[in-house]
Amino acid sequence: MSTPPVDVPVHATLDALHTMLGDVGGLVDALTPESWHAASPCPDLDAARLVAHLVGGLTAFTGVAQGDVAPDFGEPAIDVAGASRAYRDAGAAVVAAWSAPGRLAAAFAMPWGETTGAQLVGFLVVEQAVHGWDLARALGRPAAFDATAVAVADAVARAMVSEGMRVPGMFGPEVEAPADADRLDRLAAFLGRRP
């Protein structure tokens, strides 16, 4: 994982994550029993599994911040009635964990190599942005995400995603975005989605 570009200050990733969690949380709040298993643009992840995937990732990265050397990146069992609470609780926990003094600058041993806290939080911003976009598409709603948070996600993704990461289960090949695509749609296209 490469370092986010210098125009993304260390604390900007945490601020963007906090904002993005609120935006994606609004979509999770909108889930209903009828939309719980709606198909999304992310292969193999319907709305229910998107939420479980996001909660699992937030929980795992909270563990990393707190010193867990073997975080569980699994998908917890969540039902539609508990989705909003599970997502918001996991989001609050991850922001609190990475807000501890020194954690963003610290280095963490990850399976792919040593990574700073700011880089890990940047990855979470990208994850929330692209899977939030997936969830919005599954619900047939606009992904009205904060422009500054989307800009951080876009900058981090373009610094982080290498051709070696464009494999099934990670990111697909970049596709061409429509000429009138906004920044979030262009980010989705960069990560292999079709806006």
C-alpha positions in Angstrom: 0.0 0.0 0.0 1.5 3.3 -1.0 1.4 6.5 1.0 -1.5 8.8 0.2 -0.3 11.9 -1.7 1.1 14.8 0.3 -1.9 16.9 -0.5 -4.0 14.7 1.9 -3.0 15.8 5.4 -2.9 12.9 7.9 -5.9 14.1 9.9 -7.9 14.7 6.7 -8.4 11.0 6.3 -10.0 10.7 9.8 -12.2 13.7 9.2 -13.3 12.3 5.8 -14.0 8.9 7.4 -16.2 10.5 10.1 -18.1 12.4 7.4 -18.4 9.5 5.1 -19.8 7.3 7.9 -22.6 9.8 8.4 -23.4 9.8 4.7 -23.4 6.1 4.2 -25.2 5.7 7.5 -28.1 7.6 6.0 -28.3 4.9 3.3 -28.2 2.1 5.8 -31.0 3.9 7.8 -33.1 3.8 4.6 -32.9 0.0 4.2 -36.3 -1.9 4.5 -37.2 -5.5 4.5 -38.0 -5.1 0.8 -34.6 -3.6 -0.1 -32.5 -5.8 2.3 -31.5 -8.2 -0.4 -31.4 -5.7 -3.3 -28.7 -6.4 -5.9 -25.8 -4.0 -6.0 -23.1 -3.3 -8.5 -20.6 -5.1 -6.3 -20.4 -8.8 -7.5 -21.7 -11.2 -4.8 -22.7 -8.5 -2.4 -26.4 -7.6 -2.1 -27.5 -4.8 0.2 -27.5 -7.1 3.3 -23.9 -8.4 2.6 -22.7 -4.9 1.8 -23.7 -3.8 5.3 -22.2 -6.8 6.9 -19.0 -6.3 4.9 -18.7 -2.7 6.0 -19.4 -3.4 9.6 -16.9 -6.3 9.6 -14.2 -4.0 8.1 -14.9 -1.2 10.5 -14.7 -3.7 13.4 -11.5 -5.3 12.2 -9.8 -1.9 11.7 -10.9 -0.9 15.2 -9.1 -4.0 16.4 -6.0 -3.1 14.5 -5.9 0.4 16.1 -6.2 -1.2 19.5 -3.3 -3.7 18.9 -5.1 -6.7 17.5 -2.5 -8.6 15.4 -5.0 -11.0 13.9 -8.1 -9.0 13.2 -11.2 -10.8 12.0 -12.3 -9.4 8.6 -15.4 -11.6 8.5 -19.0 -10.5 7.9 -21.1 -10.5 11.1 -24.6 -11.7 11.1 -26.9 -8.6 10.9 -30.6 -8.3 10.1 -32.4 -5.4 8.7 -33.8 -4.3 12.0 -30.3 -4.1 13.5 -28.4 -2.8 10.5 -28.4 0.9 11.3 -27.4 0.4 14.9 -24.6 -2.1 14.0 -23.2 0.2 11.3 -23.3 3.4 13.4 -21.9 1.6 16.5 -19.0 0.2 14.4 -18.4 3.6 12.8 -18.3 5.4 16.2 -15.9 2.8 17.5 -13.5 3.0 14.6 -13.4 6.8 14.7 -12.7 6.7 18.5 -10.0 4.1 18.1 -8.1 6.0 15.4 -8.6 9.4 17.2 -6.2 8.3 20.0 -3.0 10.4 20.0 -0.3 9.0 17.8 -2.3 6.3 16.1 -2.5 7.9 12.7 1.3 8.3 12.6 2.0 4.8 14.0 3.0 1.9 11.8 1.0 -1.3 11.9 2.1 -4.8 10.6 -0.5 -5.9 8.1 -0.5 -9.0 5.8 0.6 -6.8 2.9 3.3 -5.0 4.8 3.9 -2.2 7.3 1.2 0.5 7.0 0.6 3.7 8.8 -2.6 4.4 10.7 -3.4 7.3 8.3 -3.1 4.9 5.3 -5.4 2.4 7.0 -8.0 5.1 7.7 -7.6 6.2 4.1 -8.4 2.7 3.0 -11.5 2.8 5.1 -12.6 6.1 3.5 -12.2 4.5 0.0 -14.1 1.4 1.3 -17.0 3.5 2.6 -17.2 5.7 -0.5 -17.2 2.8 -3.1 -19.5 0.5 -1.1 -21.7 3.4 -0.1 -22.0 4.1 -3.9 -22.9 0.4 -4.3 -25.5 0.6 -1.6 -27.0 3.8 -3.1 -27.3 2.0 -6.5 -28.9 -1.0 -4.8 -31.5 1.3 -3.2 -32.0 3.4 -6.4 -31.0 6.5 -4.5 -28.4 9.2 -5.2 -25.1 8.9 -3.4 -25.2 12.5 -2.0 -21.8 12.3 -0.2 -19.8 15.2 1.1 -17.6 16.6 -1.7 -14.5 17.0 0.5 -14.7 13.4 1.8 -15.2 12.1 -1.8 -12.1 14.1 -2.8 -10.0 12.5 -0.1 -11.3 9.0 -1.1 -10.5 9.7 -4.7 -6.9 10.9 -3.9 -6.2 8.0 -1.6 -7.6 5.4 -4.1 -5.5 6.8 -6.9 -2.4 6.6 -4.7 -3.2 3.2 -3.3 -4.6 1.1 -6.0 -2.0 -0.6 -8.2 -2.5 -2.9 -11.2 -1.6 -5.8 -8.9 -4.7 -5.1 -6.8 -7.0 -5.3 -9.8 -7.9 -8.9 -9.2 -11.3 -10.6 -8.4 -12.3 -9.8 -4.9 -10.3 -6.5 -4.8 -10.8 -4.0 -7.6 -11.8 -4.5 -11.2 -10.2 -3.0 -14.2 -10.8 0.7 -14.6 -13.7 1.6 -16.9 -14.5 4.8 -18.7 -16.8 7.1 -16.8 -19.4 9.2 -18.7 -18.2 12.7 -19.6 -20.7 14.2 -17.2 -19.8 11.9 -14.3 -19.3 13.5 -10.9 -16.2 12.8 -8.8 -17.8 9.9 -7.0 -18.9 8.2 -10.2 -15.4 8.7 -11.6 -14.0 7.1 -8.5 -16.4 4.2 -8.9 -15.3 3.8 -12.5 -11.6 3.9 -11.5 -12.3 1.0 -9.1 -14.1 -1.0 -11.8 -17.7 0.0 -11.4 -19.9 1.1 -14.3 -21.6 4.4 -13.4 
